[in-house]
Each structure stands twice: as structure tokens, then as C-alpha cells.
Amino acid sequence: MADDREREGADAAVAEHHKKIKEAFEVFDHELNNTVDVREIGTIIRSLGCCPSEGELHDLIAEVEEEEPTGYIRFEKFLPVMTKVLVEKRYRPIPEDTLLRAFEVLDTTKRGFLTKEELIKYMTEEGEPFSQEEMEEMLSAAIDPETNSIHYKDYIAMMVIDEN
């Protein structure tokens, strides 16, 4: 009996995932032909609450692309792969406390903020560097124009995705 209820719950969750994936995909299906430009896949995946790295995104695209890449991704190839990602809760966003600790490590003098210059340096010279476009997008959202700095506790609160 409990197994039946669990299966029904799992089926309902999958159906809900399918609905969300279809809605997100349709936003970018400009030709209404069940395909989207491959360059939109990252945006679609992120709109579904997933935060893959560039490498993970590249692997995911390789999984849903045709044998001979056309520049477009078909919905019927995207749906099962993305459903599996959502069911497995892959590419979850980093928890708020982890983000805060990361900013605190960079803020060696414990001021509670980083300057615009410090932020640019850390985001473009270390690890997986931000592209110019990503950097501009982050700066427009993160930097306080009056102080020309990022008060990271406020920024983290704005970034965190509510799981409920």
C-alpha cells in the first residue's frame, strides 16, 4: 500500500517536472517547432533552479545534441535528460552559508564588503573565470553605485533561490 502511494507521489513529481521543463523550453522555442537554439540551453536549465558549471553545462548539451550538431536542441531529447537532472536534484545552488564563508575568505580585513576592483580580480583571475558578459551582469546586480562596492550579505540574500 505504501509503495503504491510512493509511486503515485513520484509519478506526480515527474509530471510536475515535465510541465515546468515544457514551460521553460517553450519560452525559447521561437519557431514553435519543439526546438531551441543550443545557446539558450544554459538559460533554460538555470530557470529551472539548476546551477551547472560551464563544464557540466557542456556535458549536458553534448548529451542532448544530435549526432551531427545542428545548433538546435529538440524537446524530445531534452525532456528525459532534464527530468533526470531535476529528479536527482543535480546542479543544486550553493547554500547561503557556504557563499557567505567564500566572501568572508576574500574579505581578509572583515569589512563586510569587497570593492568593485577586488570583485573583478577574483572573478576573472581565479578558478573558472567569468566572461566579460557574466562579469557585467554580476556587477550591475551586485555593486552599490554609491559606494562602488558589493555588500555581500545583501547580495547573497538576493541570489539565494528559495527551495520551497
N, C-alpha and C positions, 0 to 999 in steps of 0.2 A: 504494500500500500504506500509506504513512504517513498519507495523507489519510483512509483508512478507519479507522485506529486513532485519529486525532484526533477524527473524527466520533463514534466509539464512546465516547471519553472525554467529549466534550461532551454526548452523549446521557445518559451515566451521571450527569454533574454535574447536568443538568437534572432527571433523575429524582430525584436526591437532594434538590435544591431543592424539588421538588413534595412530597416526603414531609415535609420539615421545615415547609413552609408549611401543609400539611394538618394536621399535628400541632399547630402553634401556633394555627391557626384553630379547631380542634375544642375546644381548652381553653375558648374563649369562646362556642361555639355551644351555649348552654344549652338551646335548644329542639330541638336535633338536627335542624335543618331546613336546614342549609347556609347559615345567615345569622348575622351577629354585629351587635351594636349598633355603630353608627358610632363611638361614643365609645371603643370598645375597639381600634380600628384602630392607633392610635399604640403601644399596649402590645404588640400582636401584632408590628408592624414592628420595634420595639426588641428584642423577644425573639428576633428573627432576626438580631441583631447590627448593625442599621442605626440610625443616629442622625440622622434628618432634623430640620431646624429646624422651628419651628411653621409657617412659610410653606410649606416643602417638603411637610410632612405635609398641610396644607390642599389643596395642588395634587394630591397623590396621592389624597386622599379624593375630590376632585372628579372624578378620572379613573375611579374605581371605583364611584361613586354612580350610581343610576338617573337617568333623565331627570327624573323627579319624585322628589326625595329622600324616602325613607320612614323614615329613621332607622336603616335596616339595610343592611348590605353583603352581597351574595351571594358565595359562594365562587367560583363560576364567573367572576365579573367580577374578583375579587381575585387569583385564581391567576395569570393571564397577566401582569398588571401587576407583581405582586410577584416573579414568576420573572425578569422582565426586570431589575428592580432588583437582584436578587441576582447574576444573570449579569454585569451591567455593574459590579458592586461599587459601586453608588451609596450615598451617605449613610454612608460609612465613618467609624468613630470617629476622633477627632483623635489623632495619635501622642503617645506618652508625653512625648517631649522637647519637643513644642510646648506641651503642657499645663503642663509644668514651667516653661518660659520665660514663659508667661502669668502664672502665680502669682508668679514672681520679679519681673515688672514691677510687679505690685500690691504686693509686699513691698519697698517702697522702702528700708527700713533693713536688709534682708537678714537677718532674724531666723530665717527658716525656717518661719514660721507667720503666719497672719492671725488677728486676733481675730474673734469671732462678729459683733460690730458692723461691722467692716470688710467681712466677707464679705457680710453682709446689704446693706450700702450698695452694694457693687459689683454684686451680683446683681439688685438691684431698681431701680437708678437708671441703669444704662448699657446700651447695646445693646438686645437683645431681653430685656426684664425677666422674671425668674422670677415665676410666680404665687405666691400665698400657700402653696398646697398643695405646689408644687415646692420652695419655699424650706424649708418644714418638713421635707420628705422629705430634702433635702440636709443640713440641719442635723443631723437625727437620725443620719445616716450619717457626717458629716464632723467634727462638733465633739467634741473631747475634753471630757467633762463636768468633769473635774478642773481643767483649765486654761482652759476656756471659749474655746478657740481651735482652729484647724484646722492641723495639721502637714501641710502639703500634699504632701510627698514620700510619706508613708504613705497619704494619701487617693488620690493618683494611682495608686499601686501597686494599690490596691483597685478603682479604677474601670476600669483598662485591660482591654480584652477580649482574651483570648488568641486570635490568629488561627488557631492550629493545631488 
